[in-house]
Amino acid sequence: MIPEIAVCLVTYQNEAEIGPALAAVRAQDIPCEIHVWDNASRDETRRIVRAFPAATLHESEINLGFCGGINRLVALTRAPYLLFLNPDTRLEPGCLRRLHATLVDAPPDVAGVGPKLIKPGEPRRIDSAGMELHRRKMSPADRGEGREDRGQFDEPGESFGPSFACALLRREAVAALSLDGEFLDESFFAYYEDVDLAWRAWRRGYRFLYEPRAVCAHRRGHPEHHGPTLAARAFVNRYLLWIANEDGRDGWLYLLGRVPYELARLLWKCLQTPGFAVAWRMLAADWRRAWRKRRAVARLGGSPR
């Protein structure tokens, strides 16, 4: 019998985090299956997952990134609901049940739901109360990030999209939002792929919900902590977001006006950070793919509403 929920985690060198993350999933009060895609870890991550009785490990001998790992887990699972979860998270009791109940009761144009993400430690601080898109700054953001949790984000409602640190989606929405067999754009590798997906979903007529009664702790990592190549990847992904998804004459006029500032910013980062100049090669390699994706979504049009 296929469980209602498939929990999908992608790991790379997560030996210090994956055990507690899996234990928190197993402690949830709703049945689910757990799948872990490991991207060629050289530490003890695989051994820990193999020893965990409720998890299925899928091993890759190359690092396919977060996006590549998630896409393969989507193809390997059959459950009608998919929980995308980072290994540096801890689901609080009842989190998964509340997310599932919210999505089951939601109309079909709701693609998914996200919890209140909090930063570990005291006082309790917000990590994400749903994503926001600051179009004028070319900078997606997590609502409330870094602010002390005083209950100001305790009202359920819509959000631009959930952080994929923890997000529950309907499988039919995942299928509808996939392009050329990819749910997440693998050229992104990691970072901002959830923003890209949320923007594409809104263009197709889907919505996302925020459920603050579901809570998950998240020890957020930043691309700068993983070296200049991944930092450059995250920086370039911001541009790919806009190429693929910004629509309308006003948006493009604004984008053209923003180009001189962004070019200066990119040059400064290259001068400031050794190795960051790889960003130029990434942008040259991937902008055409982003443009093709934009045109593909435009052809599909909106459908769920």
N, C-alpha and C positions, 0 to 999 in steps of 0.2 A: 504493500500500500504506500502510495506517494504521500509524504507529509505535506501539510499546508504551506510550510515555510522552509526554504533552503537558505541557510546562512552562508555567505560567501566572503571569505577573507583571503587577501593576498599578502604574502610574507616575503621579506628579504632581510636577513640578519636580525631577526626579532626574538632572539632567545630569552631576553629579559622580560618580554611583554606577552608573548603568545600564550603561555600557560594560564595566567590570570584572566586573560581575555576569553579563552575557551571555557574556563571554569564558570565565568559569569554568564556565558551563553547557556551552558548546561543547567545552571541554576534557575533559568526562567521557567515560569509556570505554564508554558504552552509547548506542545511537541514541535520539534524542528529537526532538520538534518544539517550537519555542519560539514562544509567543504573548504579545504585550505589549498590554495595554489601557491606553491613555493617557487620563487624566482632565483634558483641556483644559490641558495644560502650556503655559506661555508662555516657557519657556527653551529650551535646545537639546536637550531629551530626545528629541523626535520625530525630529529630524535624525539623532541618534546611532543610534536604533533602525533607522531607514530604511537607514542605511549599513551596518548589521550584516547580513551575507549570510544567516545562518541563522535570522533572526527575522521573524515576521509581525506587523506593527503594525496595531492596531485603534484608530481615533481617535474620541474623544468630544468634543463641543463643550461639554459641561457636566461638572462634577465629580460623579460618581456614588458616590464613596467607594470604599474597598477592597472592601466587600461587593458593591456594584453592579457593579464591574469584574470581580470573580471570577465572579459569577453569569453574566455575559455570556460570559466565556471558557469556562465549563463548557458553555454552549449551543453555542458555536462549534466545539468540539473533539469528537473521536470516540475518542480513544485510551482503552484500558481502564484506564490508570493516570494519575492527575493529580498533578503536583507543583506545589503552591502555594508560591510563592517571593517574598520581598520583594526590592526592588531594592537594598537596603543589605546584601545577603548576598554571600558568596563560598564556593561549594562547594569543598571540598578534594578532591584527586584520589580517585576511587573512591567518593565519597559516594553518588551516584545509583545506581550499580550495587549497592551494599550495601543501600540502602533497598529497591530493587526486588526483590532476591533474598529479603530478609526477608519482604516482603509476599506474594510468589508462593508461598513455602513455608508461609505462615500459614493457619490454618483460616478458613472463610468468615465467622465472626463477628468477625474482626479487620478493622476498617474502614480502618485506616491505620497509618502508622509515622512517627516523627520521629527526627532525628539528634541527636547532641550538638551544641548550639549554643555557640560560644565567642565571647568578645569579642575584637576585634582588638587586637594589641599584646602586650607582654611585661611581667610574666609572663602566661602564658595563663590566662585566667579564664573561668569558666562563665557563659554567658548563659542557657541553659536546658537542663536534663536531663529535659525533660518537664514538663508543667504539674501543679500541685497545686490542690486546691480546699479552702481553709480556710473551712468553712461557718460556724464560730462568729465569724469576723471579717468575714464578707461580703467576702472579699478573695481572689480567685484569685492564684496566685503561680507563678513559674517555679522549679522545683527547682534549688537550688544557685546561683542568680543572684548574681554578684559574688564568689564564692569561687574561690580559686586552684585550678586543675585539677591535682590530685595523683593522679589515677586513682581517686578515691573514687566516681566515677559511671561506671565502666567496665564495669558489669555490665548486660547486656541484660535486658529484662523488660517488664512492663506499666507504663503511665503513665495518668493521668487523660485525657490527650490531648496531642498535639504542638502546639507553637507554630506558627501559620500563617506565621511567618517562613520556615519550611521544613518542609513536611509532604507525604508521599506518600499518597494515598488511592485506593482502588478506585472505579471509576466506578459500579459497582452499589450501593456503600454511599452514594455521593454522591446517587444517584437516590433511594434508600430514605429518606434523611435530609432530603430537600427537602420543604418545605411550601409549598403554593400557588405552585409554580414557582420558589421561592427556596431555594437551598442555604444561603447565608448570609443572615441577617435584615438586609435593607437599612435598616431603621430604626436599626440600630446604626451605620451609616456606616463607622466604623472603631473598633477597640479592643474587646476582649473578645468579638468575634464567634466566635473560635476556642473560647473557653470555653463559650459558649452551644451551639455545635455539638457539642462533646465531651460536655457534660451531656445533651443530647438523645440522642446516640448511646448513652450508657450506659443511659438510660431505655428505649431500644429494644432493648437486649440486645447491643450491639456493644462491642468492646474496642479499645484502641490499644496499640501496642508502642513501645518505646524501643530504638534501635539505636546504641550509643555508638561502634561501629567506623565509622559514617558521621559525618563531622564537617563542620560548616559554620560559617564566621565570620559574625557578625551585629553590625552597628553599630546597636544599638537606639536608636530615637528615642522620646521621651516626649511625651504630648499637650500638656503645659505649654509645650513649646518651639514649639508651633504656634498659640498664642493662646488666649484664654479660651473661645471657642466650642467648639473641639475638646476642650479640657480638661473643659468642662462635659459634653460628649457622652460622654466616657469615664467620668466620674463617674456619670452617670445610667445608663449601660449596666450598671453593677454591680447597680442595683436591678432593671432589666429581666431580668437573669439569674435573680434569685431569684423574681420574679413568674412567669416562664415555666417554671421548672424545679424549684423546691423542692417536695417532696411529703412527705406524711405529717403527722400531727397534731403531732408533736414539732417538726418543722421550722417549722410555722406559728406555734406557740406561741413559739418562739425568735424568729422574725421580728417578731412583734408586740412582744415585749419589747425588741427592738433599735431599734424605730422612734424613740423619743425621742432616743437617742444620734445616730442617723443624721440626723434632722431638725436637731439642734443643729450637727452637723458641716457639713451643707449650708448652713445659715444663716451659719456662720462663714466658709466659703469665699466666699459671696456678698459678705460684708462686706470680706473680705480682698482679693478680686480683682475689679477693675472688669470688668463684662461677664459675670461668671460667673452672674448671676441668670437668664440664658437657660436654665439647667438646669431651673428650675421649669416653663417652657413645654414643654421637651422631655419631661419626665416626664408632664405632663398630656396631651400629645399621644400618647404611645406606650404607656402602661401597659395600656390596653385591648387593644392588639394583642398585647402579651406574654401577657395573660391568655387570649386566644383561642388563641394558640400552645400554651400549656400544656394547654388542653382538647383541642386537636387531637392532640397527642402522646399524651395519655392514652387517647384513642379508638383510636389505632393500636396501642398496646400493644407488647410486646416480640416480636421475631420471629426473629432469626438463631440464637439459642442453642437 
